[in-house]
Amino acid sequence: MKARIALAFLLCSATPAFAQDEEPPKPITVSGSVALVSDYRFRGVSQTDEELAVQGGVTIAHESGFYVGTWASNLAGWGTFGGSNTELDIYGGFKLPVGGGTLDVGVTWYMYPGGADITDFAEPYVKLSGTLGPVSLLAGVAYAPAQEALGQWYLSGADAAAGVYNDPGDKEDNLYLWGDISSAIPNTPVTLKGHLGYSDGNAGLGPNGTSIAPTGKYWDWMLGADLAIAGTPLTLGVAYTDTDISDADAAYLLPNFSSTKDGSSISGSQVVFSLSAAF
């Protein structure tokens, strides 16, 4: 009996020591990722002429819910805005718990270093995320107020190719609605994922002959899977992407809106492969 009492006392007295070994949550955390993708698709449309892209980003978050971060990718073809042919996003916002989910309110500033200043624009967003059993869900709204970068400076791809502005200095807004869903397959390293988005914006072309909402209104979607490589921070991904932009609508935006390799629409269906690492 004495031995049992002594053992119980030792276990109880050891509990605080284990607790003390655990590090308290840090007030500031830094996270990020790097990725190699076979094609950079932004809302269903290729930004790298259906070619390889190197991407990476980092986020600094405070325990209060505030965060700031940056993300970058190389560009080509439709996504090129001159300069270094790079997209650099700077974002910041605030996350707070709502019910059993998280509300995220922030703004992204899209920059194209070395390119024309009028191609940069700001886009505020609101995202609500949560879980339903094993399924993770996210719904988002991004609304960019009227800006020159989103304006309808050209009415068609032919006008843009000729370099004749139809309405220089025009300012338009842009709305993007989307939903994401993902779920891990039990007892496997595989996660299934899906995305559906809707764009409503400029039906023409902006100051550099592109638009973040080609044809004005359209849907984009993605179905894919990620494979986490055990013992490493690496993840292999494959995703099928597509839009409902018709061949006729895409032709109206030519020659800008086509791959320089074979002339195919850069909004057509595509299987995208990726290799990413998170830290």
C-alpha positions in Angstrom: 0.0 0.0 0.0 2.8 2.4 0.9 4.5 1.7 -2.5 1.2 2.5 -4.3 0.8 5.8 -2.4 4.4 6.7 -3.1 4.0 6.0 -6.9 0.8 8.0 -7.0 2.5 10.9 -5.3 5.4 10.8 -7.8 3.0 10.8 -10.7 1.0 13.7 -9.4 4.1 15.7 -8.5 5.5 15.1 -12.0 2.5 16.5 -13.8 3.5 20.2 -13.3 7.0 19.4 -14.5 5.6 18.1 -17.8 3.4 21.2 -18.1 6.4 23.4 -17.5 8.3 21.7 -20.4 5.6 22.8 -22.8 6.3 26.1 -24.5 3.6 28.7 -24.2 2.0 29.9 -27.4 4.2 32.6 -29.1 2.6 36.0 -29.5 4.0 36.3 -33.1 4.3 33.4 -35.5 5.9 33.2 -38.9 4.7 30.7 -41.6 5.2 30.4 -45.3 5.5 28.1 -48.3 7.3 27.7 -51.6 6.0 25.9 -54.6 6.8 24.8 -58.1 3.7 24.5 -60.3 3.3 23.4 -63.9 1.0 26.4 -64.6 -0.1 29.5 -62.6 -3.9 29.6 -62.8 -5.5 32.8 -61.4 -9.3 32.3 -61.2 -9.1 29.7 -63.9 -6.9 31.7 -66.4 -3.2 31.0 -67.0 -0.9 33.8 -66.0 2.3 32.0 -67.2 1.3 31.1 -70.8 0.6 27.5 -69.6 4.2 27.2 -68.5 6.1 26.6 -65.2 5.9 29.0 -62.3 8.0 29.4 -59.1 6.0 30.8 -56.2 6.4 31.6 -52.5 5.1 33.6 -49.7 5.4 34.3 -46.0 2.9 35.5 -43.3 3.5 37.1 -40.0 0.6 36.7 -37.5 0.0 38.2 -34.1 -2.0 36.4 -31.4 -4.5 39.2 -31.4 -5.6 38.1 -34.9 -3.8 40.7 -37.0 -1.5 39.4 -39.8 0.5 40.7 -42.8 2.2 38.8 -45.5 3.5 38.7 -49.1 3.3 36.2 -52.0 5.0 36.3 -55.4 5.1 34.4 -58.7 6.7 34.8 -62.1 4.4 35.7 -65.0 4.3 35.3 -68.8 1.9 35.9 -71.7 -1.5 37.1 -70.5 -0.2 37.8 -67.0 2.8 39.9 -68.1 2.7 43.5 -67.1 6.2 44.5 -68.1 9.1 45.2 -65.7 10.3 42.0 -64.0 7.3 40.0 -65.2 6.5 39.2 -61.6 3.4 39.4 -59.5 4.0 40.6 -55.9 1.0 40.5 -53.6 1.1 42.3 -50.2 -1.8 41.6 -47.9 -3.0 42.2 -44.4 -6.0 41.6 -42.3 -7.6 40.4 -39.1 -8.9 37.0 -38.1 -11.4 36.4 -35.3 -13.4 33.3 -34.1 -17.1 33.3 -35.0 -19.1 30.4 -33.7 -17.1 27.4 -34.5 -15.4 29.0 -37.5 -13.1 31.9 -38.4 -13.9 35.2 -40.0 -11.0 36.7 -42.0 -11.2 40.4 -43.2 -8.4 41.9 -45.1 -7.1 43.5 -48.3 -4.6 42.4 -51.0 -2.5 44.9 -53.0 -1.5 43.3 -56.4 1.8 44.8 -57.6 3.9 44.2 -60.8 7.4 45.4 -59.9 9.0 47.4 -62.7 5.8 47.5 -64.7 3.3 50.4 -65.2 1.9 51.7 -61.9 -1.6 51.8 -63.4 -1.6 48.0 -63.4 -1.4 47.8 -59.6 -4.7 47.5 -57.7 -6.2 46.8 -54.3 -8.8 44.2 -53.5 -10.5 43.9 -50.0 -11.9 40.5 -49.1 -13.9 38.7 -46.4 -13.6 34.9 -45.8 -15.5 32.6 -43.5 -14.0 29.2 -42.8 -14.9 26.3 -40.6 -15.4 22.5 -40.5 -18.3 20.2 -40.8 -17.2 16.8 -39.5 -14.1 15.8 -41.5 -14.7 18.5 -44.2 -13.2 21.9 -44.2 -15.2 24.7 -45.8 -14.5 28.2 -46.9 -16.6 30.9 -48.5 -15.1 34.2 -49.7 -16.1 37.5 -51.2 -13.5 39.9 -52.8 -14.5 43.3 -54.1 -12.1 45.6 -55.8 -13.5 49.2 -56.1 -13.2 51.1 -59.3 -9.6 51.5 -60.4 -7.7 52.2 -63.6 -6.0 48.8 -63.5 -9.5 47.2 -63.8 -10.8 49.7 -66.4 -12.1 48.9 -69.9 -9.4 50.7 -71.9 -9.7 48.4 -74.9 -13.0 47.0 -76.2 -11.4 44.0 -77.9 -8.1 42.1 -78.3 -7.8 43.5 -81.8 -7.8 47.1 -80.4 -5.2 46.1 -77.8 -3.0 44.6 -80.5 -3.3 47.8 -82.5 -2.4 49.9 -79.5 -5.5 52.0 -79.9 -7.2 53.0 -76.6 -11.0 53.1 -76.8 -11.4 54.7 -73.4 -8.1 55.6 -71.7 -8.3 56.2 -68.0 -11.5 54.3 -67.6 -12.0 52.8 -64.1 -14.1 49.7 -63.3 -14.7 47.6 -60.2 -14.5 43.8 -59.9 -16.4 41.2 -57.8 -15.2 37.7 -57.1 -17.2 35.1 -55.1 -15.8 31.7 -54.3 -16.1 28.6 -52.2 -13.5 26.0 -51.2 -13.9 22.5 -49.8 -11.4 19.9 -48.7 -11.3 16.6 -46.8 -8.6 14.2 -45.8 -9.1 10.5 -46.7 -8.9 8.6 -43.4 -5.7 6.6 -42.8 -4.1 8.0 -45.9 -1.8 11.0 -46.7 -4.3 12.2 -49.3 -6.5 15.2 -49.1 -9.3 15.9 -51.7 -10.1 19.5 -52.6 -12.4 21.5 -54.7 -13.0 25.2 -55.7 -15.8 27.1 -57.4 -15.6 30.8 -58.3 -17.6 33.5 -60.0 -16.2 36.7 -61.5 -18.1 39.9 -62.4 -16.0 42.7 -63.8 -14.6 44.4 -66.9 -15.8 42.8 -70.1 -13.0 44.4 -72.2 -9.3 44.8 -71.6 -7.4 46.9 -69.1 -4.5 49.3 -69.8 -2.0 46.5 -70.6 -4.4 44.5 -72.6 -5.5 42.1 -69.9 -8.3 41.8 -67.3 -8.8 39.9 -64.1 -12.4 39.1 -65.2 -12.0 38.1 -68.9 -15.3 38.4 -70.8 -16.8 40.2 -67.7 -18.8 37.4 -66.1 -17.7 33.8 -65.9 -17.3 30.7 -63.6 -14.1 28.9 -62.8 -13.7 25.6 -60.9 -11.0 23.1 -59.7 -11.0 19.5 -58.5 -7.8 18.0 -57.1 -5.9 16.0 -54.6 -2.8 16.6 -52.4 -0.4 13.9 -51.2 1.6 14.7 -48.1 5.0 13.1 -48.2 5.6 11.5 -44.7 8.5 12.8 -42.8 8.9 15.9 -44.9 7.2 19.3 -45.3 6.6 18.4 -49.0 3.2 18.0 -50.7 2.5 16.7 -54.2 -0.6 18.1 -55.8 -2.6 17.5 -59.0 -5.7 19.6 -60.0 -8.0 19.8 -62.9 -9.0 23.4 -63.6 -11.5 24.9 -66.1 -13.8 27.8 -66.8 -17.1 28.3 -68.7 -15.5 31.0 -71.0 -16.6 30.0 -74.5 -14.4 29.8 -77.6 -16.3 32.7 -79.1 -15.7 34.9 -76.0 -12.1 33.9 -75.9 -11.7 34.7 -79.6 -13.0 38.2 -79.0 -10.0 38.8 -76.7 -7.4 37.4 -79.2 -4.5 37.7 -79.8 -3.8 38.4 -76.1 -6.0 35.6 -74.8 -4.1 32.6 -76.2 -1.0 30.4 -75.6 2.0 31.5 -77.6 2.8 27.8 -78.0 -0.2 26.6 -79.9 -2.8 29.4 -79.9 -5.1 27.5 -77.6 -7.3 29.5 -75.1 -5.5 30.1 -71.8 -8.9 29.6 -70.0 -9.5 26.1 -71.3 -9.3 22.9 -69.2 -5.9 22.1 -67.8 -4.3 19.6 -65.4 -1.9 21.4 -63.1 0.8 19.6 -61.1 2.5 21.1 -58.0 5.3 20.4 -55.5 5.2 22.6 -52.4 6.8 22.9 -49.0 5.4 24.6 -46.0 7.2 26.0 -43.0 
